Amino acid sequence: MSNYDQLHRQCRTLENLFDTKITSYSQLASTLSRPGHDIESSGSSERWKDLELELDDLSVKLEEINEQLATLARTPELMSASMLRAIQRHRELHQDNLRELKRTKTNVKHAFDSANLLSGVRNDIDAYKSTAADSLLAERSRIDSSHQMTDDVIQQAYATRTEFASQRGSLSGINTRMQHVIGIMPGINNLVQMIKSRRRRDSIIMGVLIGVCTIALLSYMWN
């Protein structure tokens, strides 16, 4: 019965190993179900595949040994009652292990699908937050740029007004002197009036032109 003893020991060894692997495999499903579990960083995906391959390989080996034990059981005259009961027990345990493996595979697959779904949702949320933050920063930058351009235009307008005031003071001084000259030389009164009319017209044209340019620049910036 050395052949039986050898097969019996091999079957017991593989059954114990299968029990250890299936326990780890079941724990993997529980780990995947934890909130916030990261599949990629934890290496759960690779561990899942390795355990599944090992369990499938053990199942095949146990099936082969149980077939060999079943062959021995077909010659009951060579087997004792305890041997036949042991062979039957190995067969029943193997069937239980196959059902447990199938059930655990289903649980692990569902856990992986749920974890991947949650991970995808979290990634979408993070991407949306990042895009929204970038959009807000870009909009703020555009507003700050518009404010800066507005400040520049206002400063230019103040500078132009100051220049006009300076020119107006100069013109006022010139006008005073001209009035004095006119008092001395009445004959050039008509010439002076023509010069004053032309300057007044030039000042009006310049003022209108600057106003139009300022309005156009402001309209461009705000649009």
Secondary structure, DSSP 8 states (H G I E B T S, - for coil): -HHHHHHHHHHHHHHHHHHHHHHHHHHHHHHHTSTT--HHHHTHHHHHHHHHHHHHHHHHHHHHHHHHHHHHHT-GGGS-HHHHHHHHHHHHHHHHHHHHHHHHHHHHHHHHHHHHHHHHHHHHHHHHHHHHHHHHHHHHHHHHHHHHHHHHHHHHHHHHHHHHHHHHHHHHHHHHHHHHHHHH-GGGHHHHHHHHHHHHHHHHHHHHHHHHHHHHHHHHHH-
